[in-house]
Amino acid sequence: METNNQAHPFARLDPQTVLEALEHVGLYGDGRLLALNSYENRVYQVGMEEGPPVVVKFYRPKRWSDAAILEEHAFVAELADKEIPAVPPSSIDGRTLHEAAGYRFAVFPRRGGRAPELGDPATLEWIGRFIGRIHAVGAARPFEHRPVLDAQTFGREPYAWLRSHDFVPPELLATWSSVVEQALDGVARCYERAGDLPLLRLHGDCHGGNVLWTPDGPHFVDFDDSRMGPAVQDLWMLLSGDRQEMVGQMADVLAGYEDFCEFHPRQLYLVEALRTLRLIHYACWLAMRWDDPAFPAAFPWFNTQRYWQDRILELREQVALMDEPPLWRA
């Protein structure tokens, strides 16, 4: 799992530095900066002296290699070339990744939109069609520089990191460790039931906040977490509610998805396993970023006694859910 040894990596990234970085690539802001909702990286909407505003994304130092970032850029550009509504970075002087003041950054056209109505069957089917198209492209070839999302990278590695960095209160460590072990055993059983499944290039973090809705339908943003993994990773985060509701929502998504890409029904054994892995990984992500001042300010509830007690209860629920039948049987 990637780690960050640089304390406060964005401490020097003030408005002047943002504007000077843009000037470095020949773009001149008019001083209007709006910080957008991003914690892993820093993202700003910047008004331009000429033309519409742009969005500039500064990458967290040491998280991804240049090759991994460029691989993401190439994937999104490939989608856009196929008229799939993803937002690739702008090419400036033949490059999409730039560096200034010690920060790597990319510039994107601004694309507005609102949150999709995920309770609407037609909306889910529409989104499913485009995810199917994304996956048809993603299956064409693998990533070379980006990792696989699996039980090792999202489960075993973050579990080991948390155990070795003293984030879990000592009086809860034994209970938390026991329930994580049970959860990871449940994940392993789910993967066994699913069997050998193809892996493909994914969006990786395809929740409602990364799907913006317009009168022309959805467009997909923030491929920063793009990885190799099973197709269902890009579907399950669109689901919510009780089991019956999720069964219906998955049917709506697949009604559109399967117009463009084959879906292996055995993947549905992985829905709760992937949710479990995300919960473990998310706790570790917060812990690994705790030296960034933005994190204690945004997540004041993290690393309290109550937080870890809630995680224990949450994972116990997941252990039970992973032994239930999948949302839909072939």
Order of alpha helices (4+ residues) and beta strands (2+ residues): alpha-beta-beta-beta-alpha-beta-beta-alpha-alpha-alpha-beta-beta-beta-beta-alpha-alpha-alpha-alpha-alpha
